[in-house]
């Protein structure tokens, strides 16, 4: 068994690029015993695992680490616990498992490995965080979970131009936006690649085959619904078309026009079932729900907005999405990585229950948020000389 796995590992490691590491790589505490990386299909989880495996083999005895993927039909019958047991017996220290959600009993096996092989470090990827926390075994107390998003605008620029660009905290941007814009503008033209990013730049596989990008993204959407949500037992095969229809309706609607009652009637499900579908789409990184200050699915009964997870999905579902909705989708997507995004009574969004933002074109005024503390305009322009008018693209430098 190990000879076959090692041969495959050797071949795939030769193909993996190691020169560029995504933002999450530096955030992970690899000293933890059990690490999970979750995120949408295509955001680069496998590449991160392989880069880590490559680094391990350069640091330790190559036989101390093992990369294994359940993404291949020939591997699906290999029992995870038995693999860990055999690997531990030959001195293995680092077990790296890809696409773990495709293995039926992963939760029970991970719990057993954690309990009985404390010296064996395990890092794994999965496509849905809820599959970890809703599993049969209590993994939430054992696993350190990281969520991996798609490329930020900053990362897209780094890969496109082969340069290094800094990231900034939200507080940095709010306090020093004019100075930051000046610094970045010395290196690049901020809007030169922004439209490309909005259409094609969120998923790293764009750089492998640019001409087939939207077709591949459409395949990612279909596989997420048809395979991942079904295999996790969240949706029946006979109802997957309803989730696709729901996602299409959201892409065709203005966020403020969405009516839960009308949508549930349109796709032929109850309101409670619709709430579950929306939750599944959000957990699988196809949708972003922006609710009021209440938490959870019950917040959907209050004023809220629904967006595709990222702007690229819009361009896959619609040929000419409205620019106002594209702006808001980008803003929500980039802020949700590290912040809580909710609706606002006067502006478009409240961030961390503290800052209020109104998003619009370069001629947008302060009318809707005037006299509000901690309020800012987010404008679709390359730069501004007003400290409370911040270019939209700059929020693509948050990670």
Secondary structure as the mmCIF struct_conf table of DSSP 4:
data_model
#
loop_
_struct_conf.conf_type_id
_struct_conf.id
_struct_conf.beg_label_comp_id
_struct_conf.beg_label_asym_id
_struct_conf.beg_label_seq_id
_struct_conf.end_label_comp_id
_struct_conf.end_label_asym_id
_struct_conf.end_label_seq_id
HELX_RH_AL_P HELX_RH_AL_P1 UNK A 2 UNK A 15
BEND BEND1 UNK A 19 UNK A 19
HELX_RH_3T_P HELX_RH_3T_P1 UNK A 23 UNK A 26
TURN_TY1_P TURN_TY1_P1 UNK A 27 UNK A 27
TURN_TY1_P TURN_TY1_P2 UNK A 30 UNK A 31
BEND BEND2 UNK A 32 UNK A 33
STRN STRN1 UNK A 34 UNK A 39
TURN_TY1_P TURN_TY1_P3 UNK A 41 UNK A 42
BEND BEND3 UNK A 43 UNK A 44
HELX_RH_AL_P HELX_RH_AL_P2 UNK A 45 UNK A 59
BEND BEND4 UNK A 60 UNK A 60
HELX_RH_3T_P HELX_RH_3T_P2 UNK A 62 UNK A 64
STRN STRN2 UNK A 65 UNK A 69
TURN_TY1_P TURN_TY1_P4 UNK A 70 UNK A 71
BEND BEND5 UNK A 72 UNK A 72
HELX_RH_3T_P HELX_RH_3T_P3 UNK A 73 UNK A 75
TURN_TY1_P TURN_TY1_P5 UNK A 76 UNK A 77
BEND BEND6 UNK A 78 UNK A 78
HELX_RH_AL_P HELX_RH_AL_P3 UNK A 80 UNK A 89
TURN_TY1_P TURN_TY1_P6 UNK A 90 UNK A 91
STRN STRN3 UNK A 94 UNK A 98
BEND BEND7 UNK A 99 UNK A 99
HELX_RH_3T_P HELX_RH_3T_P4 UNK A 100 UNK A 102
BEND BEND8 UNK A 103 UNK A 103
TURN_TY1_P TURN_TY1_P7 UNK A 104 UNK A 105
HELX_RH_AL_P HELX_RH_AL_P4 UNK A 106 UNK A 116
TURN_TY1_P TURN_TY1_P8 UNK A 118 UNK A 119
STRN STRN4 UNK A 121 UNK A 126
BEND BEND9 UNK A 127 UNK A 127
HELX_RH_AL_P HELX_RH_AL_P5 UNK A 129 UNK A 133
TURN_TY1_P TURN_TY1_P9 UNK A 134 UNK A 134
BEND BEND10 UNK A 135 UNK A 137
TURN_TY1_P TURN_TY1_P10 UNK A 140 UNK A 142
STRN STRN5 UNK A 144 UNK A 148
HELX_RH_AL_P HELX_RH_AL_P6 UNK A 153 UNK A 161
TURN_TY1_P TURN_TY1_P11 UNK A 162 UNK A 162
HELX_RH_AL_P HELX_RH_AL_P7 UNK A 170 UNK A 185
TURN_TY1_P TURN_TY1_P12 UNK A 186 UNK A 187
BEND BEND11 UNK A 188 UNK A 188
TURN_TY1_P TURN_TY1_P13 UNK A 190 UNK A 193
HELX_RH_AL_P HELX_RH_AL_P8 UNK A 194 UNK A 200
BEND BEND12 UNK A 202 UNK A 203
HELX_RH_3T_P HELX_RH_3T_P5 UNK A 204 UNK A 207
TURN_TY1_P TURN_TY1_P14 UNK A 208 UNK A 208
HELX_RH_3T_P HELX_RH_3T_P6 UNK A 210 UNK A 212
HELX_RH_AL_P HELX_RH_AL_P9 UNK A 213 UNK A 223
HELX_RH_PI_P HELX_RH_PI_P1 UNK A 224 UNK A 229
HELX_RH_AL_P HELX_RH_AL_P10 UNK A 230 UNK A 231
TURN_TY1_P TURN_TY1_P15 UNK A 232 UNK A 233
BEND BEND13 UNK A 234 UNK A 235
HELX_RH_3T_P HELX_RH_3T_P7 UNK A 237 UNK A 239
HELX_RH_AL_P HELX_RH_AL_P11 UNK A 240 UNK A 252
BEND BEND14 UNK A 253 UNK A 253
HELX_RH_3T_P HELX_RH_3T_P8 UNK A 255 UNK A 257
HELX_RH_AL_P HELX_RH_AL_P12 UNK A 260 UNK A 267
TURN_TY1_P TURN_TY1_P16 UNK A 268 UNK A 268
HELX_RH_AL_P HELX_RH_AL_P13 UNK A 271 UNK A 283
TURN_TY1_P TURN_TY1_P17 UNK A 284 UNK A 285
BEND BEND15 UNK A 286 UNK A 286
STRN STRN6 UNK A 287 UNK A 290
BEND BEND16 UNK A 293 UNK A 294
BEND BEND17 UNK A 296 UNK A 296
HELX_RH_3T_P HELX_RH_3T_P9 UNK A 297 UNK A 301
BEND BEND18 UNK A 302 UNK A 303
STRN STRN7 UNK A 305 UNK A 308
BEND BEND19 UNK A 309 UNK A 310
HELX_RH_AL_P HELX_RH_AL_P14 UNK A 311 UNK A 317
BEND BEND20 UNK A 319 UNK A 320
HELX_RH_AL_P HELX_RH_AL_P15 UNK A 323 UNK A 335
TURN_TY1_P TURN_TY1_P18 UNK A 336 UNK A 338
BEND BEND21 UNK A 339 UNK A 339
STRN STRN8 UNK A 341 UNK A 343
BEND BEND22 UNK A 345 UNK A 348
STRN STRN9 UNK A 349 UNK A 351
TURN_TY1_P TURN_TY1_P19 UNK A 352 UNK A 354
STRN STRN10 UNK A 355 UNK A 361
TURN_TY1_P TURN_TY1_P20 UNK A 362 UNK A 363
BEND BEND23 UNK A 366 UNK A 366
HELX_RH_3T_P HELX_RH_3T_P10 UNK A 367 UNK A 369
TURN_TY1_P TURN_TY1_P21 UNK A 370 UNK A 371
TURN_TY1_P TURN_TY1_P22 UNK A 373 UNK A 374
STRN STRN11 UNK A 375 UNK A 380
BEND BEND24 UNK A 381 UNK A 382
BEND BEND25 UNK A 385 UNK A 386
TURN_TY1_P TURN_TY1_P23 UNK A 387 UNK A 388
STRN STRN12 UNK A 389 UNK A 391
HELX_RH_3T_P HELX_RH_3T_P11 UNK A 392 UNK A 397
#
